[in-house]
Amino acid sequence: MLNTSTATLRMADRAGRAPRVSDREVWRAAAQLRKQFPETPWLEAAHRADRAYAAGHMFHFRLWGRVTHALGRRHTNGQVAAR
């Protein structure tokens, strides 16, 4: 179930304004991808961002783009994700 702030942000996206993605949403999505795809979570996030852009869902495009960057930074710094 969507919380009120997420629903409000998605409505703003439909109105043509730039959607805002909170840091909390980014880190939750990143943690979930690390559990589901332990080897390549940043690659899955990038694929999701591409699919969202193709579908015209700018909220999800920004969300998955930020998740990609967050996971990619973690990967390139050589840090191991907590499991």
C-alpha positions as CSV (number, residue, x, y, z in Angstrom):
1,M,0.0,0.0,0.0
2,L,1.3,3.4,-0.9
3,N,1.9,5.9,1.8
4,T,0.5,9.4,1.4
5,S,3.8,11.1,0.5
6,T,4.6,8.7,-2.3
7,A,1.1,9.0,-3.8
8,T,1.4,12.8,-3.6
9,L,4.8,12.7,-5.4
10,R,3.4,10.5,-8.1
11,M,0.6,12.9,-8.7
12,A,3.1,15.7,-9.0
13,D,4.9,13.6,-11.7
14,R,1.7,13.3,-13.7
15,A,1.2,17.1,-13.4
16,G,4.5,17.6,-15.3
17,R,6.6,18.7,-12.3
18,A,9.8,17.0,-11.4
19,P,9.2,14.2,-8.9
20,R,11.1,14.1,-5.7
21,V,12.6,10.8,-4.4
22,S,13.6,10.7,-0.8
23,D,16.8,9.2,0.5
24,R,14.8,6.8,2.6
25,E,13.1,5.4,-0.5
26,V,16.5,5.0,-2.3
27,W,18.1,3.1,0.6
28,R,15.1,0.8,1.1
29,A,15.1,-0.1,-2.6
30,A,18.8,-0.6,-2.6
31,A,18.7,-2.9,0.4
32,Q,15.9,-4.9,-1.2
33,L,17.9,-5.3,-4.5
34,R,21.0,-6.4,-2.5
35,K,18.9,-9.2,-1.0
36,Q,17.3,-10.2,-4.3
37,F,20.3,-9.9,-6.5
38,P,23.5,-10.2,-4.4
39,E,25.9,-10.4,-7.3
40,T,24.7,-7.5,-9.5
41,P,22.1,-5.3,-7.7
42,W,23.2,-2.1,-9.5
43,L,22.7,-3.8,-12.9
44,E,19.1,-4.7,-12.0
45,A,18.5,-1.1,-10.8
46,A,19.8,0.2,-14.1
47,H,17.5,-2.1,-16.1
48,R,14.5,-1.0,-14.0
49,A,15.4,2.7,-14.6
50,D,15.6,2.0,-18.4
51,R,12.2,0.3,-18.3
52,A,10.6,3.1,-16.3
53,Y,12.0,5.8,-18.7
54,A,10.7,3.8,-21.7
55,A,7.2,3.6,-20.0
56,G,7.3,7.3,-19.2
57,H,7.3,6.8,-15.4
58,M,9.6,9.6,-14.3
59,F,9.2,8.9,-10.5
60,H,10.4,5.4,-11.0
61,F,13.1,6.5,-13.4
62,R,14.5,8.9,-10.9
63,L,14.2,6.3,-8.1
64,W,16.0,3.5,-9.9
65,G,18.5,6.0,-11.3
66,R,19.4,7.1,-7.8
67,V,19.5,3.5,-6.6
68,T,21.8,2.6,-9.4
69,H,24.2,5.4,-8.4
70,A,24.0,4.4,-4.7
71,L,24.8,0.7,-5.5
72,G,27.4,1.5,-8.1
73,R,29.3,3.7,-5.7
74,R,29.3,1.0,-3.2
75,H,30.4,-1.5,-5.8
76,T,33.3,0.6,-7.2
77,N,34.6,1.5,-3.8
78,G,35.1,-2.2,-3.2
79,Q,32.9,-2.4,-0.2
80,V,30.9,-5.5,0.5
81,A,27.2,-5.2,1.0
82,A,25.9,-6.4,4.3
83,R,23.7,-9.4,3.9
